[in-house]
Amino acid sequence: MLHTLVVGAGRSGRGLHLPALARAGALAGRRRVFAPGPILCFDPSPARAPGPDPAADTRPVASLRAAAAAADPARTVVHLCTPPGVRTALLEELAELGYRRILVEKPLAADERELAAVLALRRRFGLRLVVVSQWLTSALTHRLRAAVRDGRLHGLGPHGGGAERDRAPDLGRLRKVAVVQRKPRFLRSLTSRSHPTAFDVELPHSVGVALALGGAARVRSAWWSDMSLGNVEVPRLGRAGLTLEHGAGATTEVFSDLTAPTRERRITLDFDHGTLVGHYPCSADDDTAQLRTATDDGSLHLVFHDDALPDFVLAAYEHFAGLRRLPERDALGLQVRAVRLLTAAKALCAGTPSAPDTGGPLAAEGMTSRADPV
Protein backbone atom coordinates (compact mmCIF):
# COMPACT_ATOMS: atom_id res chain seq x y z
CA MET A 1 0.00 0.00 0.00
CA LEU A 2 1.13 3.51 -0.78
CA HIS A 3 1.28 6.63 1.37
CA THR A 4 0.45 10.09 -0.01
CA LEU A 5 2.30 13.41 0.13
CA VAL A 6 0.64 16.47 -1.42
CA VAL A 7 3.11 19.27 -2.16
CA GLY A 8 1.36 22.60 -2.70
CA ALA A 9 -1.74 23.85 -0.90
CA GLY A 10 -3.21 26.09 -3.56
CA ARG A 11 -6.22 25.51 -5.77
CA SER A 12 -4.71 22.39 -7.32
CA GLY A 13 -3.52 20.65 -4.17
CA ARG A 14 -6.17 21.64 -1.66
CA GLY A 15 -9.08 22.22 -4.01
CA LEU A 16 -8.67 19.36 -6.49
CA HIS A 17 -6.27 16.65 -5.37
CA LEU A 18 -7.42 16.23 -1.77
CA PRO A 19 -11.12 15.81 -2.72
CA ALA A 20 -10.12 13.52 -5.61
CA LEU A 21 -8.06 11.37 -3.24
CA ALA A 22 -11.08 10.95 -0.97
CA ARG A 23 -13.25 9.84 -3.89
CA ALA A 24 -10.49 7.61 -5.28
CA GLY A 25 -10.23 5.89 -1.90
CA ALA A 26 -13.94 5.14 -2.01
CA LEU A 27 -13.61 3.79 -5.55
CA ALA A 28 -10.71 1.53 -4.58
CA GLY A 29 -12.89 -0.66 -2.36
CA ARG A 30 -10.99 -3.83 -1.56
CA ARG A 31 -8.11 -2.90 -3.85
CA ARG A 32 -5.90 -1.81 -0.99
CA VAL A 33 -3.59 0.66 -2.72
CA PHE A 34 -3.95 3.53 -0.24
CA ALA A 35 -2.09 3.08 3.05
CA PRO A 36 -4.05 3.90 6.21
CA GLY A 37 -3.25 7.11 8.02
CA PRO A 38 -3.41 10.81 7.23
CA ILE A 39 -2.33 12.39 3.95
CA LEU A 40 0.88 14.36 4.45
CA CYS A 41 0.70 17.94 3.15
CA PHE A 42 3.57 20.37 2.61
CA ASP A 43 3.09 23.92 1.34
CA PRO A 44 6.32 25.45 0.02
CA SER A 45 4.62 28.89 -0.07
CA PRO A 46 4.29 29.89 3.60
CA ALA A 47 3.31 33.42 2.60
CA ARG A 48 0.13 32.11 0.99
CA ALA A 49 -3.09 33.47 2.45
CA PRO A 50 -4.49 31.03 5.03
CA GLY A 51 -6.95 28.53 3.64
CA PRO A 52 -9.53 26.38 5.39
CA ASP A 53 -8.45 24.40 8.42
CA PRO A 54 -6.73 21.15 7.46
CA ALA A 55 -9.09 18.25 6.87
CA ALA A 56 -9.29 15.59 9.52
CA ASP A 57 -7.48 13.07 7.32
CA THR A 58 -4.50 15.32 6.52
CA ARG A 59 -1.33 16.09 8.43
CA PRO A 60 0.64 19.26 7.62
CA VAL A 61 4.43 18.94 7.75
CA ALA A 62 7.01 21.70 7.99
CA SER A 63 9.38 20.42 5.31
CA LEU A 64 9.93 17.67 2.79
CA ARG A 65 12.51 16.17 5.12
CA ALA A 66 9.86 16.00 7.85
CA ALA A 67 7.54 14.27 5.39
CA ALA A 68 10.25 11.72 4.58
CA ALA A 69 10.64 11.02 8.29
CA ALA A 70 6.89 10.53 8.70
CA ALA A 71 6.41 8.00 5.87
CA ASP A 72 8.84 5.95 3.79
CA PRO A 73 9.53 7.85 0.54
CA ALA A 74 9.97 4.53 -1.28
CA ARG A 75 6.32 3.70 -0.49
CA THR A 76 4.87 7.17 -1.04
CA VAL A 77 3.20 8.83 -4.01
CA VAL A 78 3.93 12.55 -4.27
CA HIS A 79 1.33 14.89 -5.74
CA LEU A 80 3.47 17.79 -7.01
CA CYS A 81 0.88 20.56 -7.21
CA THR A 82 3.15 23.60 -7.38
CA PRO A 83 3.02 25.82 -10.47
CA PRO A 84 5.34 25.24 -13.41
CA GLY A 85 8.40 27.42 -13.34
CA VAL A 86 9.23 26.68 -9.70
CA ARG A 87 8.91 22.92 -9.44
CA THR A 88 12.34 21.78 -10.69
CA ALA A 89 14.11 22.49 -7.39
CA LEU A 90 11.33 20.74 -5.46
CA LEU A 91 11.49 17.75 -7.78
CA GLU A 92 15.24 17.47 -7.22
CA GLU A 93 14.84 17.70 -3.43
CA LEU A 94 12.13 15.04 -3.51
CA ALA A 95 14.35 12.76 -5.58
CA GLU A 96 17.32 13.22 -3.25
CA LEU A 97 15.09 12.25 -0.30
CA GLY A 98 14.19 8.98 -2.03
CA TYR A 99 10.80 9.73 -3.60
CA ARG A 100 10.34 8.06 -6.98
CA ARG A 101 6.56 7.87 -7.61
CA ILE A 102 5.44 11.38 -8.54
CA LEU A 103 2.17 12.72 -9.93
CA VAL A 104 2.91 16.08 -11.54
CA GLU A 105 0.13 18.62 -12.04
CA LYS A 106 -0.22 19.91 -15.59
CA PRO A 107 1.49 21.47 -17.41
CA LEU A 108 4.60 19.36 -16.94
CA ALA A 109 6.77 22.43 -17.57
CA ALA A 110 6.37 26.06 -18.56
CA ASP A 111 8.93 26.00 -21.37
CA GLU A 112 11.60 23.92 -23.08
CA ARG A 113 14.27 24.79 -20.50
CA GLU A 114 12.18 23.59 -17.57
CA LEU A 115 11.08 20.54 -19.55
CA ALA A 116 14.71 19.59 -20.21
CA ALA A 117 15.51 19.98 -16.50
CA VAL A 118 12.55 17.80 -15.47
CA LEU A 119 13.43 15.07 -17.97
CA ALA A 120 17.08 15.18 -16.86
CA LEU A 121 16.00 14.62 -13.24
CA ARG A 122 13.80 11.75 -14.38
CA ARG A 123 16.74 10.05 -16.06
CA ARG A 124 19.21 10.82 -13.27
CA PHE A 125 17.08 9.44 -10.43
CA GLY A 126 14.90 6.94 -12.27
CA LEU A 127 11.75 8.86 -11.40
CA ARG A 128 8.37 7.40 -12.28
CA LEU A 129 6.58 10.52 -13.44
CA VAL A 130 2.90 10.63 -14.35
CA VAL A 131 1.38 13.93 -15.46
CA VAL A 132 -2.13 14.60 -14.18
CA SER A 133 -4.08 14.34 -17.43
CA GLN A 134 -7.57 13.19 -16.55
CA TRP A 135 -8.98 14.42 -19.87
CA LEU A 136 -7.03 11.61 -21.55
CA THR A 137 -8.61 8.91 -19.40
CA SER A 138 -12.11 10.36 -19.12
CA ALA A 139 -15.06 8.29 -20.25
CA LEU A 140 -15.84 10.86 -22.95
CA THR A 141 -12.32 10.79 -24.39
CA HIS A 142 -12.37 6.99 -24.31
CA ARG A 143 -15.47 7.00 -26.53
CA LEU A 144 -13.96 9.58 -28.87
CA ARG A 145 -10.71 7.65 -29.21
CA ALA A 146 -12.66 4.49 -30.05
CA ALA A 147 -14.52 6.34 -32.79
CA VAL A 148 -11.29 7.74 -34.27
CA ARG A 149 -9.49 4.40 -34.03
CA ASP A 150 -12.24 2.35 -35.67
CA GLY A 151 -13.91 4.94 -37.88
CA ARG A 152 -17.28 3.76 -36.58
CA LEU A 153 -19.74 4.56 -33.82
CA HIS A 154 -19.63 1.12 -32.21
CA GLY A 155 -18.45 1.20 -28.64
CA LEU A 156 -20.28 4.48 -28.05
CA GLY A 157 -23.57 2.82 -27.19
CA PRO A 158 -24.48 1.03 -23.97
CA HIS A 159 -23.61 -2.47 -25.18
CA GLY A 160 -21.03 -2.54 -27.98
CA GLY A 161 -21.60 -6.23 -28.77
CA GLY A 162 -21.25 -7.97 -32.10
CA ALA A 163 -24.74 -7.15 -33.37
CA GLU A 164 -24.27 -3.48 -32.52
CA ARG A 165 -20.87 -3.51 -34.21
CA ASP A 166 -22.40 -4.85 -37.41
CA ARG A 167 -24.92 -1.99 -37.43
CA ALA A 168 -22.42 0.70 -36.47
CA PRO A 169 -22.49 3.67 -38.86
CA ASP A 170 -19.31 4.33 -40.80
CA LEU A 171 -17.70 7.64 -39.83
CA GLY A 172 -14.71 7.51 -42.14
CA ARG A 173 -11.53 9.40 -41.31
CA LEU A 174 -11.14 12.16 -38.73
CA ARG A 175 -10.88 15.51 -40.49
CA LYS A 176 -11.05 18.16 -37.78
CA VAL A 177 -11.03 18.59 -34.00
CA ALA A 178 -12.35 21.78 -32.38
CA VAL A 179 -12.07 22.39 -28.64
CA VAL A 180 -13.81 25.31 -26.90
CA GLN A 181 -13.19 26.07 -23.23
CA ARG A 182 -14.83 28.96 -21.43
CA LYS A 183 -14.85 29.96 -17.76
CA PRO A 184 -14.58 33.14 -15.67
CA ARG A 185 -11.14 33.20 -14.03
CA PHE A 186 -10.83 36.82 -12.96
CA LEU A 187 -10.14 36.40 -9.23
CA ARG A 188 -7.38 33.82 -9.58
CA SER A 189 -5.73 35.67 -12.45
CA LEU A 190 -5.72 38.91 -10.45
CA THR A 191 -4.40 37.38 -7.23
CA SER A 192 -1.95 34.77 -8.52
CA ARG A 193 0.47 34.53 -11.43
CA SER A 194 1.04 30.81 -10.99
CA HIS A 195 -0.07 30.46 -14.62
CA PRO A 196 1.61 33.22 -16.66
CA THR A 197 -0.50 32.83 -19.82
CA ALA A 198 -3.85 31.44 -20.91
CA PHE A 199 -1.91 28.67 -22.66
CA ASP A 200 -0.93 27.30 -19.23
CA VAL A 201 -4.44 26.94 -17.76
CA GLU A 202 -6.72 24.68 -19.83
CA LEU A 203 -4.79 24.14 -23.05
CA PRO A 204 -2.40 21.49 -21.66
CA HIS A 205 -5.47 19.26 -21.27
CA SER A 206 -7.03 20.02 -24.65
CA VAL A 207 -3.76 19.81 -26.60
CA GLY A 208 -3.04 16.44 -24.99
CA VAL A 209 -6.44 15.16 -26.12
CA ALA A 210 -5.88 16.56 -29.61
CA LEU A 211 -2.58 14.67 -29.86
CA ALA A 212 -4.25 11.48 -28.62
CA LEU A 213 -6.95 11.80 -31.27
CA GLY A 214 -5.08 13.21 -34.25
CA GLY A 215 -1.49 12.10 -33.69
CA ALA A 216 1.73 14.11 -33.92
CA ALA A 217 1.22 17.75 -34.88
CA ARG A 218 2.81 21.11 -35.54
CA VAL A 219 1.58 24.60 -34.66
CA ARG A 220 0.22 26.46 -37.66
CA SER A 221 -0.86 29.60 -35.81
CA ALA A 222 -1.51 30.93 -32.31
CA TRP A 223 -2.72 34.06 -30.55
CA TRP A 224 -3.53 35.39 -27.09
CA SER A 225 -5.14 38.46 -25.49
CA ASP A 226 -5.04 40.26 -22.16
CA MET A 227 -7.64 40.08 -19.40
CA SER A 228 -9.36 43.38 -18.59
CA LEU A 229 -11.36 44.19 -15.47
CA GLY A 230 -12.18 47.86 -15.06
CA ASN A 231 -8.91 49.75 -15.34
CA VAL A 232 -6.82 46.65 -14.52
CA GLU A 233 -5.24 44.52 -17.22
CA VAL A 234 -3.60 41.13 -16.73
CA PRO A 235 -1.27 40.37 -19.64
CA ARG A 236 -1.81 37.19 -21.68
CA LEU A 237 -4.51 35.75 -19.39
CA GLY A 238 -7.65 36.67 -21.33
CA ARG A 239 -8.28 34.49 -24.35
CA ALA A 240 -6.00 32.22 -26.37
CA GLY A 241 -6.18 29.97 -29.37
CA LEU A 242 -4.06 27.85 -31.63
CA THR A 243 -4.36 25.76 -34.76
CA LEU A 244 -2.53 22.43 -35.10
CA GLU A 245 -1.79 20.47 -38.24
CA HIS A 246 -1.56 16.72 -37.63
CA GLY A 247 0.72 14.52 -39.68
CA ALA A 248 -2.16 12.13 -40.35
CA GLY A 249 -4.11 14.87 -42.12
CA ALA A 250 -6.53 16.29 -39.55
CA THR A 251 -6.45 19.79 -38.09
CA THR A 252 -7.23 20.95 -34.55
CA GLU A 253 -8.48 24.36 -33.43
CA VAL A 254 -8.40 25.16 -29.72
CA PHE A 255 -10.08 28.23 -28.21
CA SER A 256 -9.90 29.18 -24.52
CA ASP A 257 -11.67 32.15 -22.94
CA LEU A 258 -10.87 32.91 -19.28
CA THR A 259 -13.10 36.02 -19.33
CA ALA A 260 -16.34 34.25 -20.27
CA PRO A 261 -19.46 34.67 -18.09
CA THR A 262 -20.31 30.96 -18.30
CA ARG A 263 -18.48 27.62 -18.19
CA GLU A 264 -18.11 25.23 -21.09
CA ARG A 265 -15.75 22.43 -22.15
CA ARG A 266 -16.82 21.30 -25.60
CA ILE A 267 -15.07 19.14 -28.19
CA THR A 268 -16.27 18.58 -31.76
CA LEU A 269 -14.93 15.88 -34.06
CA ASP A 270 -15.72 16.13 -37.78
CA PHE A 271 -15.39 12.91 -39.81
CA ASP A 272 -15.99 12.15 -43.47
CA HIS A 273 -19.53 10.96 -42.71
CA GLY A 274 -20.52 12.37 -39.35
CA THR A 275 -19.91 14.68 -36.41
CA LEU A 276 -19.47 14.00 -32.69
CA VAL A 277 -19.98 16.78 -30.13
CA GLY A 278 -18.88 16.07 -26.57
CA HIS A 279 -19.24 18.11 -23.39
CA TYR A 280 -16.85 17.44 -20.51
CA PRO A 281 -17.93 18.15 -16.92
CA CYS A 282 -17.18 21.80 -16.14
CA SER A 283 -16.78 21.70 -12.36
CA ALA A 284 -17.00 19.58 -9.25
CA ASP A 285 -20.72 20.39 -9.05
CA ASP A 286 -21.59 17.71 -11.61
CA ASP A 287 -19.66 14.71 -12.88
CA THR A 288 -21.63 13.92 -16.02
CA ALA A 289 -20.48 14.20 -19.62
CA GLN A 290 -22.63 14.35 -22.73
CA LEU A 291 -22.08 13.17 -26.29
CA ARG A 292 -24.19 13.95 -29.34
CA THR A 293 -23.65 12.26 -32.68
CA ALA A 294 -24.94 13.15 -36.12
CA THR A 295 -24.41 10.79 -39.05
CA ASP A 296 -26.12 9.91 -42.30
CA ASP A 297 -28.00 7.22 -40.33
CA GLY A 298 -29.41 9.50 -37.66
CA SER A 299 -28.43 11.03 -34.35
CA LEU A 300 -27.74 9.91 -30.78
CA HIS A 301 -27.55 11.70 -27.42
CA LEU A 302 -25.75 10.05 -24.50
CA VAL A 303 -25.37 11.27 -20.90
CA PHE A 304 -22.99 9.34 -18.65
CA HIS A 305 -20.91 9.45 -15.47
CA ASP A 306 -17.42 10.91 -15.99
CA ASP A 307 -15.72 11.78 -12.70
CA ALA A 308 -12.35 11.72 -14.42
CA LEU A 309 -9.91 13.03 -11.79
CA PRO A 310 -10.54 10.44 -9.03
CA ASP A 311 -10.66 7.72 -11.70
CA PHE A 312 -7.29 8.95 -12.96
CA VAL A 313 -5.80 9.15 -9.45
CA LEU A 314 -6.87 5.58 -8.67
CA ALA A 315 -5.42 4.35 -11.99
CA ALA A 316 -2.14 6.14 -11.24
CA TYR A 317 -1.86 4.57 -7.77
CA GLU A 318 -2.59 1.13 -9.20
CA HIS A 319 0.08 1.82 -11.82
CA PHE A 320 2.58 2.81 -9.13
CA ALA A 321 1.63 -0.28 -7.09
CA GLY A 322 2.17 -2.59 -10.06
CA LEU A 323 -1.50 -3.57 -10.31
CA ARG A 324 -1.98 -2.06 -13.78
CA ARG A 325 0.10 -0.27 -16.36
CA LEU A 326 -0.66 3.18 -17.69
CA PRO A 327 0.55 3.56 -21.27
CA GLU A 328 3.79 5.57 -21.25
CA ARG A 329 2.38 7.61 -24.13
CA ASP A 330 -0.54 8.81 -22.01
CA ALA A 331 1.31 9.01 -18.68
CA LEU A 332 4.13 11.24 -19.92
CA GLY A 333 4.80 11.22 -23.66
CA LEU A 334 1.76 13.21 -24.79
CA GLN A 335 2.36 15.82 -22.10
CA VAL A 336 5.97 16.26 -23.21
CA ARG A 337 4.68 16.89 -26.72
CA ALA A 338 2.02 19.26 -25.40
CA VAL A 339 4.64 21.35 -23.57
CA ARG A 340 6.69 21.64 -26.77
CA LEU A 341 3.68 22.63 -28.85
CA LEU A 342 2.53 25.20 -26.30
CA THR A 343 6.07 26.60 -26.07
CA ALA A 344 6.03 27.02 -29.85
CA ALA A 345 2.61 28.69 -29.64
CA LYS A 346 3.85 31.17 -27.02
CA ALA A 347 6.84 32.00 -29.20
CA LEU A 348 4.52 32.74 -32.11
CA CYS A 349 2.42 34.99 -29.88
CA ALA A 350 5.33 37.07 -28.62
CA GLY A 351 4.87 39.64 -31.39
CA THR A 352 1.09 39.32 -31.76
CA PRO A 353 -0.52 40.10 -28.38
CA SER A 354 -4.00 40.89 -29.75
CA ALA A 355 -6.58 38.21 -30.52
CA PRO A 356 -8.50 38.24 -33.77
CA ASP A 357 -12.10 39.33 -33.43
CA THR A 358 -13.73 35.91 -33.36
CA GLY A 359 -16.09 34.15 -31.03
CA GLY A 360 -14.93 30.66 -31.89
CA PRO A 361 -11.83 28.50 -32.02
CA LEU A 362 -10.33 30.31 -35.02
CA ALA A 363 -6.75 31.56 -35.10
CA ALA A 364 -4.89 33.92 -37.41
CA GLU A 365 -3.33 32.34 -40.48
CA GLY A 366 0.00 32.89 -42.15
CA MET A 367 2.38 32.61 -39.19
CA THR A 368 5.54 30.55 -39.23
CA SER A 369 4.98 26.92 -38.25
CA ARG A 370 7.04 25.16 -35.61
CA ALA A 371 7.31 21.40 -35.69
CA ASP A 372 6.52 19.15 -32.78
CA PRO A 373 9.79 17.17 -32.54
CA VAL A 374 8.49 14.24 -30.48
HELIX and SHEET records of a PDB file:
HELIX    1   1 ARG A   11  HIS A   17  3                                   7    
HELIX    2   2 LEU A   18  ALA A   28  1                                  11    
HELIX    3   3 LEU A   64  ALA A   70  1                                   7    
HELIX    4   4 PRO A   73  ARG A   75  5                                   3    
HELIX    5   5 ARG A   87  GLU A   96  1                                  10    
HELIX    6   6 GLU A  112  PHE A  125  1                                  14    
HELIX    7   7 GLN A  134  THR A  137  1                                   4    
HELIX    8   8 ALA A  139  ASP A  150  1                                  12    
HELIX    9   9 GLY A  162  ARG A  167  1                                   6    
HELIX   10  10 PHE A  186  THR A  191  1                                   6    
HELIX   11  11 ALA A  198  ASP A  200  5                                   3    
HELIX   12  12 LEU A  203  GLY A  214  1                                  12    
HELIX   13  13 ALA A  308  PHE A  320  1                                  13    
HELIX   14  14 GLU A  328  GLU A  328  1                                   1    
HELIX   15  15 ARG A  329  GLY A  333  3                                   5    
HELIX   16  16 LEU A  334  CYS A  349  1                                  16    
SHEET    1   A 6 THR A  58  PRO A  60  0                                        
SHEET    2   A 6 ILE A  39  PHE A  42  1                                        
SHEET    3   A 6 HIS A   3  VAL A   7  1                                        
SHEET    4   A 6 THR A  76  LEU A  80  1                                        
SHEET    5   A 6 ARG A 101  VAL A 104  1                                        
SHEET    6   A 6 ARG A 128  VAL A 131  1                                        
SHEET    1   B 9 GLY A 298  HIS A 305  0                                        
SHEET    2   B 9 THR A 288  THR A 295 -1                                        
SHEET    3   B 9 GLY A 274  HIS A 279 -1                                        
SHEET    4   B 9 THR A 259  PHE A 271 -1                                        
SHEET    5   B 9 LEU A 174  PRO A 184 -1                                        
SHEET    6   B 9 THR A 251  ASP A 257  1                                        
SHEET    7   B 9 ARG A 239  HIS A 246 -1                                        
SHEET    8   B 9 ALA A 217  TRP A 224 -1                                        
SHEET    9   B 9 ARG A 370  ALA A 371 -1                                        
SHEET    1   C 2 MET A 227  LEU A 229  0                                        
SHEET    2   C 2 VAL A 232  VAL A 234 -1                                        
END                                                                             
